[in-house]
Amino acid sequence: MSKAGKMNKVTTSVIRKMKEKGEKITMLTAYDYSTAAVMDEAGVDIILIGDSLGMVVLGYDSTLPVTMEDMLHHTKAVSRAVERAMVIGDMPFMSYQASVEEAVRNAGRFMKEAGAHGIKLEGGRDVAEATRRIVAAGIPVMGHLGLTPQSVHQLGGYKVQGKDDTTAKRIMEDAKILEEAGAFSLVLEVVPATLAAEISKSLKIPTIGIGGGVDCDGQVLVTNDMLGMFEKFTPKFVKKYTNLNTHMKEAFVQYFDEVKKGIFPGKEHSF
């Protein structure tokens, strides 16, 4: 994969062509070198350093406390591991809302300092100008509509978005605004499958669903969720492909037992 990866680098044009050909796009989150390396070798198309790291790595109750320095630190680690996948840095809360100038500057840091290939930011028409300016600076932008965790208090909690005609219409309008602003793709989080399908058909840019149904052009999950490593809560849209927490706990208990009993280290582990 590594040699082929260098010849088959995933770029914005590759992502757009995947939508045109009807080929599904895969995206997962990663926050460290080792995980990103395995993910890249497995063939995942886009690796997102999500601000979800605030909850699944740093132990916060939400994504809001995550800083630019947190995001840059983890993005650097992922970028060092990746040869083929497109690396997207998630713009944390208040890194782009205060001003367009600050948004462009922080987006540039993801590229210049951390080696990302693009950024993701949440919001619709309210971030359209920032999207235009960031794209104009040569930085690919992934949009994010529906349930936007950075606005969770304004939305009234982690709820399905776009269930009524008014909000569904607004999300559709925002999707088209972001496309016109130059976004190369769009995450649709926790929206009705019918709405996500309609948006996907209406846009030329690909949609990536997380709780948006099978008709999105691609899918994304938080890796810690799909590997069974985060147990505080499990959203309905998460499929657990394994349960690493159980395996890790068994290994830790066995290690503890063997050390206490003098079984480890054995002669084969000693010099």
C-alpha positions, 0 to 999 in steps of 0.5 A: 500500500505504501508504494502504491499510496504515493502514486495514488494520493487522495486529493480533492479532485480524487474525492470529486471523481469518486462521487461522479463514479458512484464510488463510496468515500471512507473517512475515519478519525485518528489522533495519533501516529500509530492509528493513522499509519494502520488506517492509511495502510487499510486504504481509508480515503480521508483521515480526520483529526476531529475535535472529538479528540476532546472527548475520546482522548482528552476526557472533556465533556464536549468538544468546546474546550479543545484548542488550536494547539491541541489540534495542531499537536495531534494533526502533526502526529497523524500527518507524519504517518500518512502516505495515501489518505487525505488529512483533514484538520478540524477547526476547533471552537472559536478558531474561526468564528471571531473573524474571517481573518482569524479563520484564514490564519488558523486554517493556514496553520493546519497546512503550514505547521501540521501538514494537513491537506485541508480543514473542516469547519462547522456551520452554513451561511454564517461561515460562507465568507470564511469558507470563500477566503480560506479556499481563496488562500489555497486551502481545501475546505470540508463543510459540516451541517446538521448536528454541529457539536460546537453549537450543541448548546444553541441547538438544545442538545445532541438531537436530530436536525432537519426533521421539520420542513423549515429546518430541512429547507435551511440545511438544504440552502446552507449546503448549496451556499457552502458548495458555491463558497468553494467547499470540496465536500460536506459532512451531514451529521444526524439528519434524516436519511431522506434529507441527506439523500436529497442534499446528496443528489442536489450537490456536485460536491460529495456528502459524507454522512455520520448518522445521515443514512446510506445515500450519502456519498461517503461515511465517517465515524469516530474511530474510538466509537467504532472500535469500542474504545469509548464507553460513556455513550454510543450514538445510534449511528455507530456500529461497533466493529470490535470491542477493544476495551474488552480485549485491552482490559483482559490484556492488562489483567493478565499482565498484572497477574503475571507480574505479581506472580513472577511469571513475567518477564520470563527467560525469553524476555531477559538478557 
